[in-house]
Amino acid sequence: MVRCSSTDCPSGRLPIGCCGSTAQLVARHGAADPYSIVSEANPVPEDLFLLLFTSGTTGAPKAVRCTQGRLASIAVRSAEAYGFERDDVAYCTMPLFHGNALMVLWGPTLVVGATVALARRFSASGFLADVRRYRCTTFTYVGKALAYILATPPAPDDAATTLTRGFGTEASVADHAAFEQRFGCVLTEGYGSSEGGVAISRTPDTPAGSLGPPLDGVAVVDPESLEECPSALFDAAGRLLNGEAAIGEIVNRSGVGRFEGYYGDDRSTAERTRHGWYWTGDLAYRDEDGFFYFAGRRGDWMRVDSENLTAGPIERLLVRFADAATVAVYSVPDPRSGDQVMAAIEMLPGRAFDPHAFGGFLAAQRDLGTKWVPAFVRVTSGLPQTASGKVTKEPLKREGWWRGNDAVFRRAGSTLDFTAMDVAAGDELRAEFERHGRGALIDG
């Protein structure tokens, strides 16, 4: 545990919030602004505190400026929003250079003077043992971490721990519900970014699969017309009917939020804040009640049979496959024109991919879009990821179906039958690309 360096702090804990609360801190040090009481140098809120690097899932990471004031205010808000108390023990398996660990775990514990139990790395098999050993009450996660923990053998006393709550992102609906039931704690999902331009949190009335409710000034915008996209329309089975029109970029039209710019990168800062708005780079659509639904990254558009699709809705459906830990959907070239859908599935430990079972699973999904069925499925024991644990698709796009050592299955025509590709099947498909003058797309 990290201890306070102040000689007059009775708790011996960390200086910000170590005396119990922000109000007590102000009274103790006799200052109007508690965020100036962080060192002998008395930095002001506008002083740069750290550079928080983006995950780099779609390109080179960028260094986000984070001032003393921004991090401190986020810590205070997070402590209030997520119910941090002094007696909490916050279990941290996320790297401390990631906003998840800094802003919704480490920061709030400083505010209230709580304790951090810091694991060297994430371990699904060691999760519950650590929770019991350190009597942890809260933790943070990224989506597939829950799937790994759920894949460990259950025990009758799984729910009989001190764990009461957790916060994270990108968990599937099924994993979210199963984790709460098995471990007897409440999970809160949130949407945000290292830049801080937009933050969306789920509410009790948020529909399953949604990021959260409407926010003042935040809209789904068509980047070309700058107009707000129309609401999404669904059929009786829940299929998205107007994705090409309804999907746009999540934009904060009231300003740039808490975004303080990229360090030494004015060009990227200007791109992120064009028209005086904050552009997230994330795609979404909204239902008639205004709830947001994630639809992928800006680069996740694909053109399939003359229809524009995005990866997010397809991933949200495919991750329901019981043997999958996580799924990545991306485009690969079609031999004639446009793109085809490809999915990479990371299997849960000890699970094998059954193409027949996968086809049956797809057939049972009533909300499966007509163009959403993958033409190819790559099966892997580990998807490529960034240092912060987020899946990155660029290596998968480069591998396509024609590179790599993983098993690849191809869909047979318009059926839901998948067969393993071998050398002969690959050669036949390459020849088809060459006949249509598109060989460079897979050989380049």
Phi, psi and omega in degrees: 000136178281134184249160182286137179271354181285132183284344182251018180265114185292336184278337184070013180261194184291147190294320180283113179081003186291341180266017168116320181198166179299318181298318178295325180296316179299314181296320184295316185264357176064037182241150178283333184236108182298335184284352174271355182258062180240349176195172179295338181282351181049061177296156179260163183304332182281351181290140177291127181259314181204166171251121183254112185279137176294164187291334181074031181288335182238007181174192181294139178299147177244147183270111180273128176290135177224113182276169175305313184295320181296310182296319181295318181292323177296319180299317179296314181295320180294321179299319180287315186292325186253014169068035179291138176229164185300328182279358181293148168239112186264119183271120185241115173248354178279149178296144185283002172265008182253141183301328179303311182288319185289314195265335181241009174225295183298312181300309179299327178293328176293319183300318185258356181077031180274188185244143174252129170259109192256110177277148179291328179200163178286135175221117179296318182288336181264356186302304186292326178297319178294318179302317180290317184296317184260004179054051183289144181248338182211161180202168174237162185203165162248158194314305188287347175301321179297320180298320179294317180295318180295336180282350177285153182300130179287155177231153183300333184255026180303323183275354184267058177234180178277354184293126181243335186200164177208158178227138178191193182221156166068018174283145177289158179302316182294317180294322179301310182292318182294322180293315179300318182292316185288320187254001173063034178232167181255128178255139177242127179258145177218157177242133177188187180213168178300329184288328177083016182284332180216137174224129180234130180238142178291148176241167182304333182264009180290129180296156178301134178088353182269150175289323182158184188277176178301149176232140178300128176086348182258129185219166171261116193241141171283116185297338182274311181275342185065014179265154177290136181288150177292162178296151179288146176245141182231150174271184185297335180271358180092009178288138176285121187265331187235044184303321182299325179271324188278336183274128176211194183265141175287122186227136172268102184275358177270354180148204185253009178061225180265012180293126183248013175095162175268140182290121177065024183218073182296328181296313179293325177298316180295321178296321182289336187240025181298148182063015181076011179251163173259120181258119187285333189083001180255141179265149180200171168222165182233141177278184185296337179269001176091001180289139182274144175228127182291138182234007178118182176272166182305326181274008183270004175293146173216152182250106184241119180050047176068016178239135179276125180235161171235161188284327189307307181298326180289318178298319181297331178278314186293333182289352174290342180301122194299330184270000184267132171279317177200164186222142172235131179245138184203171183262147168231157183295145170273145183296339181257308181194154176070214187232167168234155179276130173234142178236138171250126183245122171270118184280150173295152180307131177083359181261143177249148180280126178248106183299327179293317179295324179294317177297320177295322176300313180299319181298334183274353182272102185293336181263017178288120179294152185295334180256007188273343184295127181297139172281333180222147176230120174264130182250124186220157175272354180194116176284148177296141182216161177280176180296336180268006173091011178266141180291134175247134188265346185301315177298326179292319179295322179293324179286325182053219175259353191257358177228167176096167183256357180286156174290135179237133179246141181245139177287138179271102177058230181260011180277183173250027178265134180237134179234149181292136177278137174242185183299318182296318179295321178295318179296320180296319181289323176299318180298323178295319176300317181295319180300327182261013175071025182240020183299328182296338182291334179250343180259346184278000000 
